Amino acid sequence: MTAQTVQQGDLVTVIGLEVHVQLETNTKIFCGCPTEPTEEPNENVCPVCLGLPGALPVLNEAAVESAVKIGKAIDADIPEETRFHRKNYYYPDLPKNFQITQYDEPICQHGELEISVEGQRRSVTIERAHLEEDPGSLQHVGGGGGIDSAEYTLVNYNRAGVPLMEIVTAPDFRSPAEVRAFLAELEEVLEYLGVFDAGRDGSLRVDANLSMISAEEADEDGTIGLEALEAANRTEVKNISSHKGAEKALVYEETRQKNAIQRGRAIEQETRHWDESRGITVSMRSKEEEKDYRYFEEADLPPLRVAGWKAEIAIPELPSARRERFQAEYDLSDEAASKLTSTKQVADFYEDVALEYDPDLAATWVADELLGELNYRDMEITDVEGRLEDVHRLVELVAEDEITAKNAKEVVLREMLDDGSDPDAVVEAAGLGKTGEDEVQQAVVEAIEENPDAVADHEAGEGGAINFLVGQVMQKTGGSADPGDVNQLLRAELE
C-alpha cells in the first residue's frame, strides 16, 4: 500500500536531502572571476561563466582540495577516477543552458555523518557528494516578491560559476527535527574544515524530498524497502536556506501531505517552492526525472584523478571528536562541550584559556559569559577575533582575584564589547580593583552597626536578612568586594 492510497492508520515521514554548499575559494570553479560578493549586478562575469561560444572551462584546484577534505570528514570513498558531465535544463539563471556537474562518477561516494537527536547518536548515510557550478540568481520584483506573484524577474549572473559541493543523503530522516540536527552538524563540520562560510548569503541551500509511507511498510528500526520508497510519490521542496527554515518547510509539507492523504487525495510528484515569508510551500512544476536532464560527458574537461590526495591533505579534529575529548579531558558536561565546540574559533579560544586557568572557570567565561554577551549583541566570536587577548586578560584578572566576577561580567566585559575598551583601563577608570581585606572587614562592621533591625531579623532566623547586609557592604565597597567573602565575614562577625 503506497502513501497516496492510505486512508487510515499511521504514516511514516521519509525525507532525503540534497545540500548545496558554496565552497570558500577566491575564484569561480571554471574561470578566474572573483567569488567575493558585490552589490553591482553582473559585474563578476566573463565569457566562461556566461557560457559564450568558444570559452573553455579550467578546473579550480582549490575547489577540488575542498572536496577531498569534505570526503575525508564524512569518511567517503574517493575513486581513482572521476569526471564531469553536462546536466541539460533551461532556466533564465543558467546562461549555457546546461550545468557542469558530476553524474555517475562523483568525487565522494558512500560516506556518513553522525548526528545527535534527542540525546541519541546515529549515522546518516551520504550517498554521494560532488562538485558543480552554481547558476546565477533571480530577483523577483513586485507582487510581494513571491515566485508565483512577481510582476517581473531580474537575472544576476555574479553567482554563475561559483563552486558548489552537492551533498546527497539517503532517505534516512524520519522527521523535520532530524533534518535540522543534520544540517547543524554538517555546517559545523564544514566550518571546521575551513571550506565554508555560513555568513555568506546563499552559502547553504537545501532541496528536500519528502514522502509519506504507510507504517506497515517500515521495519521496527525504521528501515523502509526500496520498493516502497519507489512506489511513494514524493515532493521536492526547494529554496530552503537555513536549519530553522528547513524544519519549518518540512513541518508544513509533512502536514500538507498527511491532510491530503486523510482526505483521500493523491500526492502529486512535483517540485514545490518554500515561500519563507508566508510559511507555505507553493507548487512550481511537475518533478523532473533523471532522464529529463539528458546527462552527457563534459568533453572540455579531462577525467579527474585525485584519490591519492586523501592521504596527503590534512583535516583538523572534527566537532564530534572534539566534544568527546573536551568531556573526557576537561570533565565538561555535554551541554558545555557542545557550546564550546560550536565553532572552531570558540573551541580554539577555550583551549587557550583552559591551558592557563581552571577548565571550569574557562568554560564559564567562554561558553556562558562571552558567548552570552555576543549572542545578545547578535555577534559571533569572529567579530571580536582580533580582541580575544583582551578577553583572556579579563579571565586572568578574575582568576588572580584582582576583580570580582560580578564586576568583570556586568561592567568590564560589556564595556569591552560596547566600546572596544582595554580591560585594565576599564577597571582603573571605574575603580573596580578588588577592595583589600581590611577595608572589607571595616565595611562589614559598619553595616552591622548601622542596621540593627537586620541583625535582629538574622538572629530570629530570617534568611533574607544576611542578603540585605551583604548588599550594604557591597555598596560601601563600590561593588569591588567578593559577595561570597562578604557573606562569610558577616556570618563570622555576627556569631
N, C-alpha and C positions, 0 to 999 in steps of 0.2 A: 504494500500500500504506500503510495507516494504522498508527499506532503500536501500536494494540491488537491487530493481527494479525501483527506482525513476530515471527518465531520465532528468526531468526538474523541475524547481521550487526550493523553498527554502528547506534547510535541517537543522535539529536541531542536535547539538552535545550533546550526552549524555555520561557522564563519572561517573563511580563509582570507589572507591579506596579500596585497601587492604594495610594498612600501617603496616609494621613490625618494631616494636620499641624494641631495646635492653634495657632491664631493668638494672639499676645500682645495681648489687649485687656483693658481694665478691666471691661467688662461683656459679657454674652452677645450673640449676634448679632441677636436679635429682641426683646430686653427689657432692662431695666436691672439685672437681677440680677448680682452680682459674680461674676467668674471665679476669684477668689482661692480656693485650696483651703481647706477646713475639715474638721476631723475629725468634726464633728457631721453625721450623715446628714440629707438632705432639709431643709437649712437655707437654701441659696441657691436658693430656688424662688419662683415667683409664678404667677398664673393663666395668663400667656402661655406660659412654658416647661413648665407642667404640662398645657397644652392644654385648659384649662377652657372651657366654652361661652361664646361672646361675646368672648373675649380675642383681640385683633388684634396681629399682629407689626409691629414697626417696625425697619427695617434699620439696623444699626450702621455708621456711616460709616468708623470706624477699621478695621473688618474689610475693607471694600471697598478702602481705601487699601493695606492689606497685600496684598490680592490683586493689585492693579495693580503693586506692587513686585515680587512674585514673577513676574508676567508679563513685566516688563522684564528680570529676571535670567535667565529662560530663553528670552528673545527670542521670546516668543509673540505671536500676533495678539490684539488686544483689539477685538472687534467694536463697531460703532456702537450696537448694542442687544443686551442680554442679559436673560434673565428667569429667574424661579424657578418650580419645579414641585413637585408633591407626589408623593413616592415612597411607595406604599402597601405596608406589610407589618405583620404583627402579631407583636410581641415584648414581653416584660414591661418592658424598659427604654425603650420608645418610648410615652410617655403618650398622644399624639394618635392612635396607630395609623397615622400617616404622618409622613414626614420631609420638611421643607422643604429642597430641594436644587436643583441645576440639571441639566437633562436635555440637550436637543439644542441649547441656546444658552448654553454656558458662557462665563464671563468671560475665560478664557485658552484659546487654541486653537493647535495646530501649533507647539509650542516644541521646544527641545532642551537637553540638558545634556552638556557634555563631561566625560569621566572618564578616569582613567589606570588601565590594567590591565596589570600586568607591564611597566611602563615604556612602554607604547603608549597614545597618546591617541586616543580615538574618541568619537563623539557618540551619545547615546541619545535617541531620539525621544520627546517628550512629547506625546501626542495631545490632551490637554485637562487643564485644572486649574480646578476650580470650587468655589464657596462652598456650604457647607451647615451644618446644625446637628448637633451631636453628640447621640446618645441618652444615656440615663443609664448607670449601670454596675451590674453584677451581682456579688454576692459569694457564691460557692458555699461552703457550710458543711458540715462533716462528711465522712466517707468519703475523707479525704485532700485534700479541696478541689478535686478534679477535676470537670470539667463532666459527665463520664459516671458519676461515683460519689458525688456530693454527696448529703447527706440532704435538704437544702432550700437554697433560694436567696433571698438578700435583694436588694432593689432600692433603689438610691440615685439620686435624680434631681438631685443637685447638678451633675452634668455636663450634664444635658439642656439644650440650647440654647447650649452653648459653641461659639464659631465654629471651623469646620474648613475647611481647604483640602484637597480631594482631588486628588491629582496622579496622573494615569493615564498610564503609559508604553505604548509599542508593545511587542510581544513580541520585544524586541531582545536579551535576555540569553541567553547560552548556557551559563552556569554559575552556581552559587551565589556563587562568589567575585566575579563581576562585579556581582551584586546588592549584595553588601556594599560594594564600591567606590562604587557609585552612591549608596547611602544615606549613606555618609560624606561624599561630595562635596555631596549635596543638603543635608544638615544644616549643613555649613559655610556654604553659600550663604545658607540661611535665617537663621542666626545673624548673619552679616554684615549682612543686611538689617534686623535688629532686630525681626523679626516672629515669632520662635520662641525658646523657652527649653527646651533639652534637659533641664534639671534637673527640669522638671515631670513628675510621674507621669502616664504615658499620653499625653505630648505628641506622640509619633510612633508610629503603629500601621500595620502593613503587612498587606495581603492580597496574596498572591502566587498567580498562576495558572501552573501547571506542566504541561507535557505532553511526551511522548516521541514523536519523529517519526523515521522511517527516514532514515538519512543519504542515501539515494538521492533524497529529496525536496529536499535542500538544495543550493544552488549553492556554488561554490568559496568565495565570500565569506561564506557562512553564511546568505544570504538564503533564506527559505522562502516559497513561494507561498501566497496566501490560501486556495486550495482545500485544500491540505494542512493548513493551520492549522485550518480549519473542520472537516475530517474527523477530526482527532485529538481524542479525549476528553481533557479536562483536569480537574485538581482545583484547587480554590481552598483555599489554606491560610490560616487566619485566626489572630488572637491573637498576632501577631509584634510585638515591641515594641523591638527593638534591631538594630544591624548584625550583631552576632555571632549573635543569635537567628535572624535571617533566614537567614544562611548555614547554621547548624545544621539549621534546619527544612527547608530546601530540599535539603540533602545527604541528609537522611533520606528525604524524599519522592521524590527522584530515585532513590535506591537501591531504595525500595519498589516503584516503578513498573517499574524495569528488571527486578527479580527476578520480578515478576508476569508481565511480557511474556515473559521467557525460559521461564517455566513454562506458557506458552500461555493465561494467564488474561486476561480483558478488564479494561481500566481503566475503572472507573465514573466518570461525570461527576458529581462530588459536591463538597460543601464539607466540609473537614476542619479540625479544631481542633488547633493546636500546643500540646501539653502540655509546657511547658518543664521541669517538674520530672522528668518521665520521659524526656524527649528523644525523643518519638514524636508522630506525628500520629494523630488519632482521628476516625473518621467522625462527622459531625454530622447531615447531611441531604443529600438529593439537591440538586444545584446548581440555583438558580433561573435562569430565563431572563428576558430583559428584559421580555417581555410579562407576566410574573408580577407585576411591580410596579405595573402599571396607572397609569403616569405621567399626570398632567394638570396644566394650568397653575394656579399658585397665584393665585387671584383677589384675595387680600388684599394683594398686593404689586405695585406698578406695574412696567413694564419699567425696566431699569437702563441708563442711558446715561453711560458714563464713559470712552469712548475717548480723549477729549481729555486726561484725567489722565495718560496715558502720557508726554506731553511735559512736563507740569508737575511731576510727582513725581520727585524725585531719588533715586538709589540710590548707595551707596558703591562704591568699587573692589572687585570681587569676588575671592574667594580665588585662582582660577586666574591672573587678570591680575596680582595682587599677587605671586604666586610667581615669575612670569616676570620681573617688574620687579626683585624682590629679587635674582634670579640675575644680571641684567644690571647693575644699579646698584651692588650691594654685592659682586659676584663670589662669591656663595654657591653651595654645592653644592645639588643638587636635594633631598637629604635635609634639609639645614639650612633651606632655603627652605620646605619643606613643614612642618617643625616650627614655624617662625616665623610661618606664616600659618594655623596650625591653628584659631585663633580671632582675631576682630578685635582683642580686647583684647591678645593676645600680639603681634600684628603692630604695633599702635599703640605699645606699650611698646618693642619693639625699635627702631623708627624713632626714638623719642625719645632712646634711648641712643646709637644709631649716628650721630645728628646731632652729638654732642659727642665721642665717642670712636671709636677704631678699629672699623670694622664687624665685623672678625673677633673682636675682644675682646667686643664687644656680643653677637655671635651665640653665643659660648661661654657667656657668663654668662646669657643669656636662654634659649637653646634647651637647653643641657646642664645648667648648674648650677641655675638657678631652677626650670625645668620638671621636672628630675630630682628635686629635693627635694620639690616639690609632689606629683609623682606618687607618691613613696614614702609621703607622708602622706595619699594619696587626696584631694588637694585640687586645686582649679582656680585659675587666676590671678584669677578673680573673688572668690575667698575672701580675697585679700590686696590687692584693688584700692585700698583706702584707704592702703596702706603701700608702694606702688611707689616713692615718693620715697626711702624708706629703702634700697630695693634699688639705686636709681640712685646714691645716695650711696656704697654699698658698691663699686659698679663704679668710681666716682671714686677711692676710696681705693686700689684696685688699679692703676688707670691712672696715678695720680700717684705710684706706687711708695711709698706710705705704709704698706702692709701686704703681706705675701706672699699670692699667690693661694691657696696651700695653707691658710693660716690663715683667709683670707676665706671659703673654701668649707667647710672642715671645722669651723670654730669659729663665726665671726661669723654666717654665713648661717643655720646651723642654730639658733643661739640666737635669732636674729631671728624665725624661723618658729615655734620652740617657745614662746618667752616673750613675743614682741612687743617685744623689746628694740631700742633705738636702736643702729645700727652703731658710732657713735663711742663710746658708753658701753661696749659690749662690748669694743672694742679697748682702751680705757683700763683697764677693770676687770681684764682678763686680761693686761695688759702686752704687747699684741701689736704695738705700734708697731715699725716696722722698725728693726733694730739698725743703728747707724752703721757706716761703713766701717772705722774704726779698730778698733772692738770686734770686728767680724767677722775682721779680719786677725789680731788678737791671739788669737782663738779658734782660728784656723787653725794658728798657730804652736804653741799649746799642744797641740792634737790631734796634731800631728806628733811633738812631743817625747814625749808620753805613750804613743804607740803605735808603738814601733819595729818590732814584728813586722809590722804592717800596712804600714808604709813599705817594709820588705824585700820583702813579698809584691808590692807595687805595682812595685817595681824589677825583680822577677822576672817581671813581665808578667801577674800575676793581676788580671783586670778587676774582680773584686768588691771588691778592697782599697780602691779610691778611694771606692766607695759607703759602705763602713764608716766611712771618715774623714769623709765628708760628714755621716753620721749623728751622729758625735761632735761636730762643730761645731754642728750643729742643736740638740743637747742643751745645749751650753754657751750658746747664744744664745736658749734657750727657744723655738725654732722660729720666731723672728722674722727670721731671715736668709733670703735668697732661695737656694734649693738650687742653682740654676744658677750664681749668682755664687760660691757657696761652692766648687762644683766647679772653676770657673776659677781661683780664688785658690789652692786646694790644688795644682792642677797646676803653677801658676807657681812656688809656693814649693818644691815637690818638685824641680822642674827646676833 
